[in-house]
Amino acid sequence: MIDLALLRDAPDLVKRSQEARGESPDTVDDALAADKERRAAITTFEELRAEQNAHGKRVAKAPKEEKAALVAEAKDLSERVKAAQQAVTVAEDAASTALARIENIVIDGVPAGGEDDFVTLRTHGEPVAFDFEPRDHLALGEMLGAIDTERGAKVSGARFTFLTGIGARLELAIMNLGMQRALDAGFIPMIPPTLVRAEVMRGTGFLGQHADEVYRLDDDDLYLVGTSEVPLAGYHMDEILDLEPGAKRYAGWSTCYRREAGSYGKDTRGIIRLHQFNKLEMFVYTTPEDAEAEHLRLVEMQERMLQDLGLSYRVIDVAAGDLGSSAARKYDVEAWVPTQGAYRELTSTSNCTTYQARRLDIRYRPEGGRTAPVATLNGTLATTRWIVALLETHQREDGSVVIPEVLRPYLGGLEVAEPIA
C-alpha cells in the first residue's frame, strides 16, 4: 500500500501516477473519502469508549439510590460503544478496499501508456542471421530429445511439458550458472515454499489485477506461487531488519505456477508460455534511498548472463500501464527469437519501493530515527523460457546446437548437443 501521509498531503501526485497507469483519478478521491470516514469512525468510537470508562467510575462511586439510573445509562452507553466499534470495522474494511485500488507511485521518468508504449534503453548484439532455414525451438527440442509437449499434454493438459535428456540438463545448467552468479554477488541461496498464505500473496500484490493468474487450493486456503518473489517477500514479514551492514539479498530457486488466464491462443507452440516452469529469482531488501541503484545492479547481472550465453537482446523501460500494481518501475530484458523475428521477454526486474513492505509490515530503523518501511526489489536470473532463445540462436543446419561456453562445465564439457537417432 502507498504511504497514507502521501495520499493525504499530495493527492494530485497520486492522481498523476494513477492516470499514467491508465487508472481513474477517482480512485484517489474514493480512497481519501474512505480514509476520512475511517478516521471519523475511530474518533467516535474512542470518544464513546472514554465516556463509557468515565461513566463506569461514576457508577462505582455513586450512592445506592442513584445506581439504578446510572446502570441503565451504562447499558445504553455499552450498546452505543458496540455499534461504534462495528462502524469502525465496516469503515476500515471499506478503506482497505479503496486503498487497495491505489497502485504504487510510479517513479519519475517511467513512460506513460500501455504495453506498446515502452522505451528501448539499449540493445546488445545483432539479431542472428542464418544461411539456412532455421527451425523453431520446439522442432529443435524434438530433434534433440529435449522437449516433449505431446506427452506433457497427455499427462497434465495444455501448456505443460516434459523437459527430457539434454533439455532437462540445459535447464539445470542455466539455473546452476545463475545460482553461482548470485552467490558470487553475495546473494543467499534459498529454496522457498511454493505454497503460501493469502496474506503473503495479497501483500506482494498478486491478488489484485493478477488474481486470475493464481492457482488456489481451496481446502487449505493456500496459493501456488508464480514466482519466488512471493515467499521471499514474506520471509521477513512482520520483522524489523538491520540494514546497517547493507542490503539483504536472496536468490530463490523454485517451481512456479501460472494459470495464464486471458492468454488463450497466445504462444501455444512450445515452451514460451507454460503453466509450470522453474525460475531463479533475486530478491532484495534495502533502504528506500538505495533502491534505484540496487535496481540497476540487478539489471546488470541479468544482462551479463544473457551476454555470456551469446544472446542478442534489448532492455526496455516498461510503461506505467504495463506495470504490476506493486512495481514503481520495471525493466525487461528481451532476447531475440529468430523464428519469430521478435524480441521476447526473458527477464524482468522491478523496484517496488516501500509498497510491498507496508503491506507486509517489514521495517528497518534509520540511524537515530523511528522505524520505516524497507524497499523491496525483485528480478529474474534464470528460467525455463531461456531455453527457447538459446536453442534457436545457437542452432546449426543439421539440427545440432552449440552449447555456450559458460554452460559447458555444468554439462560435463559438452560442446554440441546432437540430434538423437
RAGI-V25028 format. One record per pair of residues at least 12 apart in sequence whose ideal C-beta (glycine too) atoms are under 8 Angstrom apart, sorted by sequence separation. I is the first residue (numbers start at 1). GAP is how many residues later the second one is. D is the distance in whole Angstrom. If there is no record, write none. Layout:
{{I;GAP;D} {I;GAP;D}}
This chain:
{{2;12;7} {58;12;6} {59;12;6} {149;12;5} {214;12;7} {236;12;7} {303;12;7} {317;12;7} {318;12;4} {333;12;8} {334;12;7} {362;12;5} {403;12;6} {15;13;5} {148;13;7} {149;13;8} {201;13;7} {213;13;6} {260;13;6} {318;13;7} {332;13;5} {333;13;6} {402;13;7} {403;13;6} {14;14;5} {147;14;6} {148;14;4} {260;14;8} {284;14;7} {317;14;6} {318;14;6} {333;14;4} {362;14;8} {390;14;7} {402;14;6} {403;14;6} {55;15;7} {59;15;6} {147;15;7} {148;15;8} {235;15;7} {260;15;6} {316;15;7} {332;15;7} {333;15;8} {358;15;5} {401;15;7} {147;16;6} {148;16;5} {207;16;8} {210;16;8} {258;16;8} {259;16;7} {282;16;6} {299;16;7} {315;16;6} {316;16;5} {332;16;5} {357;16;4} {400;16;5} {401;16;5} {11;17;5} {146;17;7} {147;17;7} {206;17;8} {258;17;6} {315;17;7} {331;17;7} {357;17;5} {400;17;6} {11;18;8} {55;18;7} {56;18;7} {146;18;6} {232;18;5} {257;18;6} {315;18;5} {316;18;7} {330;18;6} {331;18;5} {354;18;8} {357;18;7} {400;18;5} {55;19;6} {145;19;6} {146;19;6} {257;19;6} {282;19;7} {314;19;8} {315;19;8} {330;19;7} {354;19;4} {357;19;6} {400;19;6} {145;20;4} {146;20;5} {147;20;5} {206;20;7} {232;20;5} {256;20;7} {313;20;5} {314;20;5} {330;20;4} {354;20;7} {356;20;5} {396;20;8} {399;20;4} {7;21;7} {11;21;6} {144;21;7} {145;21;7} {146;21;3} {231;21;7} {255;21;6} {256;21;6} {313;21;6} {329;21;7} {330;21;8} {354;21;6} {398;21;7} {52;22;7} {55;22;6} {144;22;5} {145;22;8} {146;22;8} {195;22;7} {201;22;5} {255;22;7} {256;22;7} {313;22;5} {328;22;8} {329;22;5} {353;22;5} {354;22;8} {144;23;7} {198;23;6} {229;23;8} {231;23;8} {255;23;6} {256;23;5} {312;23;7} {313;23;7} {327;23;4} {328;23;5} {352;23;7} {353;23;8} {7;24;6} {8;24;7} {146;24;7} {197;24;7} {201;24;8} {206;24;6} {228;24;3} {254;24;7} {311;24;5} {312;24;4} {326;24;7} {327;24;7} {328;24;6} {351;24;7} {352;24;5} {7;25;7} {52;25;5} {195;25;8} {197;25;7} {198;25;7} {204;25;6} {228;25;7} {253;25;7} {254;25;7} {311;25;7} {327;25;6} {328;25;5} {352;25;6} {51;26;7} {52;26;7} {141;26;6} {196;26;7} {197;26;8} {204;26;5} {228;26;5} {253;26;8} {324;26;7} {326;26;5} {351;26;5} {352;26;7} {8;27;7} {195;27;4} {196;27;6} {253;27;5} {254;27;8} {306;27;6} {323;27;8} {328;27;7} {350;27;7} {7;28;7} {195;28;7} {228;28;7} {252;28;7} {349;28;7} {350;28;6} {48;29;7} {52;29;5} {195;29;6} {196;29;6} {201;29;6} {204;29;5} {225;29;7} {227;29;6} {251;29;6} {252;29;5} {306;29;6} {314;29;5} {326;29;5} {349;29;7} {350;29;7} {194;30;6} {195;30;7} {200;30;6} {203;30;7} {204;30;7} {226;30;5} {251;30;7} {303;30;6} {313;30;7} {318;30;8} {325;30;8} {326;30;5} {349;30;3} {4;31;7} {194;31;5} {200;31;7} {203;31;7} {225;31;6} {226;31;6} {251;31;6} {252;31;6} {302;31;5} {348;31;7} {349;31;7} {48;32;6} {49;32;6} {193;32;8} {225;32;7} {226;32;4} {250;32;7} {251;32;8} {299;32;5} {347;32;7} {348;32;6} {48;33;5} {200;33;7} {224;33;4} {249;33;7} {250;33;5} {313;33;7} {347;33;4} {196;34;6} {200;34;4} {203;34;7} {249;34;7} {250;34;8} {295;34;7} {299;34;7} {346;34;7} {347;34;7} {49;35;8} {196;35;6} {249;35;5} {311;35;8} {45;36;7} {48;36;5} {192;36;5} {248;36;7} {249;36;8} {295;36;7} {347;36;8} {194;37;7} {197;37;8} {200;37;7} {247;37;5} {248;37;4} {292;37;8} {346;37;7} {190;38;7} {193;38;5} {196;38;6} {199;38;8} {247;38;6} {248;38;8} {45;39;4} {192;39;4} {247;39;4} {346;39;6} {44;40;5} {45;40;6} {192;40;6} {247;40;8} {306;40;7} {345;40;8} {346;40;6} {306;41;8} {344;41;8} {45;42;7} {190;42;7} {215;42;5} {243;42;7} {41;43;7} {44;43;7} {45;43;5} {192;43;7} {215;43;8} {243;43;7} {247;43;7} {346;43;6} {214;44;8} {215;44;6} {241;44;6} {243;44;6} {344;44;7} {190;45;8} {213;45;5} {214;45;7} {302;45;4} {344;45;7} {41;46;5} {42;46;6} {213;46;5} {41;47;5} {212;47;7} {213;47;7} {247;47;6} {302;47;6} {213;48;6} {41;49;8} {42;49;8} {212;49;4} {232;49;7} {236;49;6} {38;50;8} {41;50;4} {212;50;7} {233;50;7} {299;50;6} {40;51;8} {41;51;8} {228;51;7} {232;51;4} {298;51;4} {335;51;8} {337;51;6} {227;52;6} {228;52;8} {229;52;5} {337;52;6} {38;53;4} {228;53;4} {336;53;7} {339;53;6} {37;54;5} {38;54;6} {227;54;6} {229;54;6} {295;54;7} {335;54;4} {338;54;5} {228;55;7} {337;55;6} {338;55;7} {38;56;7} {295;56;4} {34;57;7} {37;57;7} {38;57;4} {294;57;8} {336;57;7} {37;58;7} {335;58;8} {292;59;6} {34;60;5} {35;60;5} {188;60;8} {190;60;5} {192;60;5} {194;60;5} {291;60;5} {34;61;4} {188;61;7} {189;61;8} {190;61;6} {191;61;7} {194;61;6} {187;62;4} {188;62;5} {189;62;5} {190;62;4} {191;62;6} {192;62;6} {194;62;7} {291;62;6} {34;63;8} {35;63;8} {186;63;6} {187;63;6} {188;63;7} {190;63;7} {191;63;7} {194;63;7} {31;64;8} {34;64;4} {35;64;7} {185;64;7} {187;64;4} {189;64;7} {33;65;8} {34;65;7} {288;65;6} {288;66;6} {31;67;4} {182;67;8} {282;67;8} {30;68;5} {31;68;5} {183;68;8} {182;69;4} {31;70;7} {27;71;8} {30;71;7} {31;71;5} {179;72;6} {272;72;7} {285;72;8} {178;73;8} {27;74;5} {28;74;7} {179;74;6} {27;75;6} {305;76;6} {285;77;7} {287;77;7} {302;77;6} {305;77;7} {309;77;7} {23;78;8} {175;78;6} {301;78;8} {302;78;7} {311;78;5} {287;79;8} {298;79;6} {302;79;6} {311;79;7} {23;80;7} {299;80;7} {301;80;6} {294;81;8} {298;81;4} {309;81;6} {312;81;7} {21;82;6} {295;82;6} {311;82;6} {294;83;6} {310;83;6} {18;84;7} {288;84;8} {291;84;4} {310;84;7} {18;85;7} {21;85;7} {288;85;8} {290;85;7} {17;86;7} {20;86;6} {288;86;8} {291;86;6} {17;87;8} {287;87;7} {288;87;5} {14;88;6} {17;88;5} {286;88;7} {287;88;6} {17;89;5} {285;89;5} {286;89;5} {20;90;7} {285;90;7} {14;91;7} {22;91;8} {285;91;6} {286;91;7} {7;92;8} {13;92;7} {20;92;4} {22;92;6} {284;92;7} {19;93;8} {20;93;8} {283;93;7} {284;93;4} {283;94;7} {284;94;8} {310;94;5} {4;95;8} {7;95;7} {187;95;6} {282;95;8} {283;95;5} {309;95;5} {282;96;7} {308;96;7} {2;97;8} {281;97;6} {282;97;5} {309;97;7} {1;98;6} {182;98;7} {281;98;7} {282;98;8} {308;98;5} {309;98;7} {1;99;7} {6;99;7} {281;99;6} {282;99;5} {2;100;5} {182;100;6} {280;100;7} {281;100;7} {1;101;7} {159;101;6} {179;101;6} {279;101;6} {280;101;5} {2;102;7} {178;102;4} {280;102;4} {2;103;6} {175;103;6} {279;103;7} {280;103;7} {279;104;4} {175;105;5} {278;105;7} {279;105;7} {277;106;6} {278;106;5} {171;107;6} {277;107;4} {100;108;7} {163;108;8} {277;108;7} {159;109;8} {158;110;7} {161;110;5} {274;110;7} {161;113;6} {271;113;6} {272;113;6} {159;114;6} {160;114;7} {210;114;7} {271;114;7} {159;115;5} {160;115;6} {209;115;7} {210;115;8} {159;116;5} {160;116;6} {185;116;6} {209;116;6} {271;116;7} {272;116;6} {208;117;5} {271;117;6} {157;118;8} {270;118;7} {156;119;8} {182;119;8} {205;119;6} {156;120;8} {181;120;6} {205;120;5} {149;121;7} {205;121;4} {241;121;7} {243;121;5} {149;122;7} {204;122;6} {238;122;7} {241;122;7} {242;122;7} {147;123;7} {181;123;7} {233;123;6} {237;123;4} {238;123;5} {239;123;6} {240;123;5} {241;123;5} {242;123;8} {244;123;8} {147;124;6} {181;124;6} {236;124;8} {237;124;7} {238;124;8} {239;124;8} {240;124;7} {237;125;6} {240;125;6} {234;126;7} {236;126;5} {178;127;6} {233;127;6} {177;128;7} {141;129;7} {141;130;8} {251;130;7} {138;131;6} {240;131;6} {243;131;7} {138;132;4} {136;133;7} {137;133;5} {138;133;7} {241;133;6} {136;134;7} {137;134;7} {174;135;8} {233;143;6} {233;145;8} {232;146;8} {205;147;8} {229;149;4} {205;150;7} {205;151;7} {227;151;7} {204;152;5} {203;153;6} {205;154;8} {204;155;8} {203;156;4} {204;156;8} {202;157;7} {203;157;4} {200;160;7} {124;179;7} {124;182;7} {125;182;8} {124;183;6} {128;184;7} {107;185;7} {127;185;5} {125;186;7} {126;186;6} {125;187;4} {124;188;6} {125;188;7} {123;189;7} {124;189;5} {123;190;7} {124;190;7} {123;191;4} {124;191;8} {122;192;7} {123;192;8} {121;193;8} {122;193;5} {120;194;5} {121;194;5} {120;195;7} {121;195;7} {120;196;5} {121;196;6} {119;197;7} {120;197;8} {118;198;4} {119;198;4} {118;199;6} {182;199;6} {118;200;5} {119;200;8} {137;200;8} {181;200;7} {118;201;5} {117;202;4} {137;202;8} {179;202;8} {116;203;8} {136;203;4} {178;203;4} {179;203;8} {115;204;7} {117;204;7} {118;204;7} {134;204;5} {135;204;7} {136;204;8} {178;204;3} {114;205;6} {117;205;8} {134;205;6} {177;205;7} {111;206;6} {113;206;4} {115;206;7} {110;207;7} {111;207;8} {112;207;6} {113;207;7} {114;207;4} {115;207;5} {175;207;5} {109;208;8} {110;208;8} {111;208;5} {112;208;5} {113;208;6} {114;208;6} {128;208;7} {130;208;7} {174;208;5} {110;209;7} {111;209;7} {112;209;7} {127;209;5} {110;210;5} {121;210;7} {128;210;6} {125;211;8} {127;211;7} {174;212;5} {110;213;8} {171;213;6} {174;213;7} {106;214;5} {118;214;8} {171;216;6} {174;216;8} {106;217;7} {170;217;6} {110;218;8} {104;219;8} {110;219;5} {103;220;8} {167;220;7} {170;220;7} {104;221;7} {107;221;5} {163;221;7} {103;222;4} {104;222;6} {106;222;6} {107;222;4} {103;223;8} {104;223;6} {105;223;6} {106;223;7} {104;224;5} {163;224;8} {177;229;6} {177;230;6} {174;233;7} {177;233;6} {173;234;5} {176;234;5} {170;237;7} {173;237;4} {172;238;7} {173;238;5} {147;240;8} {146;241;8} {170;241;8} {169;242;6} {107;244;7} {146;245;8} {107;246;8} {141;246;8} {144;247;8} {170;247;8} {104;248;6} {105;248;7} {104;249;6} {137;250;7} {141;250;6} {104;251;4} {137;251;4} {140;251;5} {166;251;5} {137;252;8} {140;252;7} {137;254;5} {137;255;5} {140;255;6} {144;255;7} {165;255;7} {136;256;7} {143;256;4} {144;256;8} {135;257;8} {144;257;7} {134;258;7} {140;259;6} {135;260;6} {139;260;8} {134;261;6} {140;261;6} {135;264;7} {128;265;5} {130;265;8} {132;265;4} {130;267;8} {146;271;7} {144;273;5} {144;274;7} {145;274;8} {144;275;6} {145;275;4} {143;276;4} {144;276;7} {143;277;7} {22;298;8} {21;299;5} {22;299;4} {20;300;4} {21;300;5} {20;301;7} {21;302;7} {17;303;8} {3;351;7} {2;353;7} {1;354;7} {3;355;7} {2;356;7} {1;357;5} {1;358;5}}
